[in-house]
């Protein structure tokens, strides 16, 4: 395993840990400013600030609890760009006592190396309700 691949695996581990902890500021440090997320049934989410707004609950409202796991299937590094596909399972438990929502599927993620550090640049998230 190359150092680049290890760094990307660590980025994903940090991402999942931060998401599970509800630490949006930590997640934001792991993506490019012009990040793009593609999601089934929704328009693309473009830019770090758009992600931050979507991940931040309204004032005086608790955030949902997120519990996710990522099973990396492949990582390929091509210079300052890399791609990965993974199996992802996410359970979102709303703060209002509603039933948890479970989503699962695959992701295709593109990373960009900026200033010697890998960041998530594009993500096609193909999760569906389970």
N, C-alpha and C positions, 0 to 999 in steps of 0.2 A: 504494500500500500504506500503510495507516495505521500509526501508531506502535504501537498495540495489537497489530496483526497482526505487526509486526516483532518485538515483544517475545515473542510466542508462538512464532514461528519460532526465535528465539534460545533460548527455553526448551527446545524440542525438540532443537535442535543440541547444547545443553549436556547434556541428558538422554542422548542417544545417545553422545556422547563419554565421559561419565562411566560409562555402562553398559559400553561397549567397554573402558574402562580398569579396570573392576572397582571403581569408586569409589562404593560404596553410600552413604557419608555425603553425598556431593555430590548424589546422586539424591534422597535424603530431603529435602534443602532445597528441592526443586522441587515438592513435593506438600503438600496440606492435611493436617492431622492426621487428618481423618475420610475420607480418600481411600477409594474403592471400586474394585476391579479385578474385572471380570467376565471369566471365562475358560472356553472350551468344555470340558465334561467335568469341571469342578472347581467346588466351591462358591465364592462370592464371597470375595475377600480384602479384609477391611475394616480400615482403619486403618493409619497410618504404621508403628506398631510391628509389626504383623503382616507388613507388607512387609519391614521390616528383618530380622525373624527368618527369613523365607523366603529372603532374599537373602544371609544370612550362613552360610558353610559351618561344619560342626562344628569344634570346637577341633582344632588340629593337622592340619587337612585343607585342601588347596589348593582355591581356588574354580575353577569351570569358566571357560573363556575364552568371552567373548560377543562376537560380531561382528554388528552390526545396522545396517540402513539404513532410514530413513523417508522416503517420498516423499509429502509433503503434497499433498492433492488440493483441499482447501477449508478455509478458516477464515472463520467468521462471528462477529462481536463484537456482543453485545447488552447494553450497559451494563457491569456488573461480572461478566458471564458471557460465555463464548465457547464455541464448539464447533468441532471439527476432525475431518475424516476423512482417513485416510492409508492408503497401502500400506506394509506393514512386512515386512521380511525379516530373520530372526534365525538365526544359526548358533551353536549352543552346543557347545563341545568339552569333554567331561568331562576332568578331570585324570588319570584312570586309564588313558588310552590308548584308551578305547572310541571307537567311530565318532562323528563329529560328528552332531548332530541339527539339521536345517534345518526351520524353520517359516516360513510366509509367509501373508499374508492382509491383512485390513483391520482398522483400529481406528476407533472412534468415541470421541473424547475430549472431556470437558467441563472447562473451566478456570474458575477463580474468581479475581477480583482482590481481594486482601487487602492492606491497607496500601499500595496503589499498585503491587502486584507480582502478576503472573499466576502462579498455581499450578495444577497438575493436580489436579482434584477427583474425577473419575470417568473410568473407561476401560473400554470394552468391547473386548476383544482377541479377535478371531476368527481367530487363527492356527491353521493346521493343518499337519500333517507334509507335507513336500514330498519 
